Amino acid sequence: MYRVDITADLNAEDDTGWIWTFLDEAHDPTRIVPDAIVVAGDEDAMAVCQVVDLVPGGDGTIVHLRLLPGRVEDYRDLVHRALAG
């Protein structure tokens, strides 16, 4: 089981076409910065995403996410290969 970096509805796109959530949904908001690669979603559905931007909104800071291809497990394998080097 994985822990998400930021809770998000992976089907929620705003008018920018990006997945969006609020920064206060992050486990550690200091890790949510533009271009960061994060695990987003919830206990039912998770995905690897890239943080596109952070935008001040009326109710807080909006985080836009770009969904990356593949499963979370695919990226775990990639990291293990890179570390084994």
C-alpha positions in Angstrom: 0.0 0.0 0.0 1.2 3.5 -0.8 0.5 6.8 0.9 -0.5 9.7 -1.3 1.4 12.9 -1.2 -1.7 14.8 -1.9 -5.4 13.8 -1.9 -7.1 14.4 -5.1 -10.0 13.3 -7.2 -8.2 12.0 -10.3 -11.2 12.7 -12.5 -11.6 16.3 -11.4 -10.4 18.7 -14.1 -11.0 22.4 -14.0 -11.2 24.8 -17.0 -7.4 24.5 -17.4 -7.8 20.8 -18.3 -5.6 19.8 -15.3 -6.5 17.7 -12.3 -6.9 20.1 -9.4 -7.0 19.9 -5.6 -6.2 22.2 -2.7 -2.7 22.5 -1.2 -4.1 21.8 2.3 -4.9 18.2 1.1 -1.1 17.5 1.0 0.5 15.3 3.6 3.6 17.6 3.5 2.8 20.9 1.6 6.5 21.8 1.3 6.9 18.9 -1.2 4.1 20.3 -3.5 6.0 22.7 -5.7 5.9 23.2 -9.5 7.5 20.3 -11.4 7.6 18.0 -8.4 6.6 14.4 -9.1 4.1 13.2 -6.5 1.6 10.4 -5.8 -1.9 11.8 -5.9 -5.4 10.3 -5.4 -6.9 8.4 -2.4 -7.0 4.9 -1.0 -9.1 3.7 -4.0 -7.2 5.2 -6.9 -3.6 6.6 -7.0 -1.4 7.9 -9.8 1.9 9.5 -10.3 1.5 13.2 -11.2 3.6 16.2 -11.9 2.7 19.4 -10.1 2.0 22.0 -12.9 1.4 25.1 -10.7 0.0 26.5 -7.5 -2.7 29.2 -7.9 -4.2 31.3 -5.1 -7.9 30.6 -5.0 -10.8 31.9 -2.9 -10.7 29.0 -0.5 -7.0 28.3 -0.5 -4.2 27.4 -2.9 -5.2 25.3 -5.9 -2.7 22.7 -7.1 -2.9 21.7 -10.7 -1.6 18.2 -11.5 -0.6 16.5 -14.8 -1.3 12.8 -14.7 1.7 10.8 -15.8 1.4 7.5 -17.7 1.7 4.1 -16.0 0.9 2.8 -12.6 2.5 3.8 -9.3 4.3 0.4 -9.3 5.9 1.2 -12.6 7.7 4.2 -11.0 8.7 2.2 -8.0 10.5 -0.2 -10.3 12.1 2.7 -12.2 13.5 4.1 -8.9 14.8 0.8 -7.8 16.6 0.3 -11.1 18.1 3.8 -10.9 19.3 3.2 -7.4 20.9 -0.1 -8.3 22.7 1.8 -11.0 
